[in-house]
Amino acid sequence: MSENKNLDIASKCVHAGVGEYEHGPVVPPIYQTSTFKFESAEHGGSLFKGEQKGYIYTRMQNPTVEAMEDTVAALEGGYKALGCASGMAAIHTVFAALLHAGDHVVCSKSVYGPTSTLLASVMSNFNIATTFVNTSDIKKVEEAIKPNTKIIYIETPGNPTLETTDLELVSELARKNNIQVVVDNTFMSPVLQRPFEFGADIVVHSMTKFLNGHADVVAGIIVVKDKETYSHFRKTLNQIGGVIDPFNSFLVHRGIKTLAIRMKKHSENAMKIADFLESHPKIDWVRYPGLKSFPNYDVAQKQHDAPGGMISFELKGGLEAGKVVMNNVKFCQLAVSLGGVETLIQHPASMTHLTMGKEARESAGITDGLVRLSVGIEHVDDIIDDLKQALEKA
Ligand SMILES: *Cc1c(COP(=O)(O)O)cnc(C)c1O
């Protein structure tokens, strides 16, 4: 099944990566084992030499993990994938595999917080410098490139502003300068955006979000396009050790089976909610890739198969209004994270980014009235009714 490249992505979500197993199970079994027996000394030797395919030790590879990895690789149109303990473990493994002391990274300014901290406060200790720019402006990307730039790291749509970067333009620029383009595709999932189709070199995901989709697993993945990169990354991941475990792989693989219908429903719901919010008198602006008013609407139309489940909006009443809405929603749940079947709402200025201070927040594009909504797959009227009553109190 996994070899059939002509299947629709919805069919791939159900069938890709599923191999043949003893007793003929329809679903790959959970190989909850840390290690695998060798038939003989010779067999063990040939596995270690790589002459024969087989499993040795779960940090190196495990059949349950590999089945899930092959599914994500097929969805992204990549060669192979590497399951990681979290999205951050995946991102760290990519940096460790590609960067050396003295190298430079260009990174989207609108990026997941811990990614920017990893570059600015951890990788910097290894003499790796980063320039953060608005990557939706290709001129800014071009200006930021230095002779030692090795990676352009793009999150698109970016967190939490939904700033959208033209991957084709960035990849063309990167190719001319011998730079690798790494894309964090967490917000769209491969059902709605496949960065390799636009020239990217490496794709990463926090599978904690849409890929698993049920808010019950923390996991990440790296997808690569060729055998050499795969083998180098596999060695690096094996040495760093941030691998996913078989049970979490099983859960994510199970989640992916419904990814295509979930993304469709997230997008349909979010489109209706974005329209509702845009016409609401207490709201200043709404950012949603499906709205004609979206600043990068044309790029979004080109790159996305549907607009996705993430919405940002600005309350006219600022910080206080944000708190009131947070304290009055009854159906939407007040929590960080995103991409699950349940609708989650978050107000960065009073919660996640409170300690950052107003000035630092604003320079990162996080205004006082900014609310981020991860639209779930519930009935859209229940979500709108809840937002309506909470906004009335603001
Ligand atoms: C959540 C998230 C991450 C980090 O993933 P974890 O699984 O929490 O480690 C990275 N990038 C984006 C865009 C995210 O939303």
The ligand as a MOL file (V3000), in Angstrom:
LIG
                    3D

  0  0  0     0  0            999 V3000
M  V30 BEGIN CTAB
M  V30 COUNTS 15 15 0 0 0
M  V30 BEGIN ATOM
M  V30 1 C 3.9960 22.8060 19.6930 0
M  V30 2 C 4.8790 23.2650 18.6120 0
M  V30 3 C 6.2380 22.8940 18.5670 0
M  V30 4 C 6.8890 22.0830 19.6550 0
M  V30 5 O 6.3630 20.7950 19.7310 0
M  V30 6 P 6.3360 19.9090 21.0810 0
M  V30 7 O 5.7420 18.6400 20.5790 0
M  V30 8 O 5.5000 20.6270 22.0760 0
M  V30 9 O 7.7500 19.7670 21.5140 0
M  V30 10 C 6.9990 23.3190 17.4900 0
M  V30 11 N 6.4590 24.0740 16.5130 0
M  V30 12 C 5.1730 24.4570 16.5220 0
M  V30 13 C 4.6400 25.2910 15.4190 0
M  V30 14 C 4.3320 24.0650 17.5720 0
M  V30 15 O 3.0490 24.4630 17.5830 0
M  V30 END ATOM
M  V30 BEGIN BOND
M  V30 1 1 1 2
M  V30 2 1 2 3
M  V30 3 2 2 14
M  V30 4 1 3 4
M  V30 5 2 3 10
M  V30 6 1 4 5
M  V30 7 1 5 6
M  V30 8 2 6 7
M  V30 9 1 6 8
M  V30 10 1 6 9
M  V30 11 1 10 11
M  V30 12 2 11 12
M  V30 13 1 12 13
M  V30 14 1 12 14
M  V30 15 1 14 15
M  V30 END BOND
M  V30 END CTAB
M  END
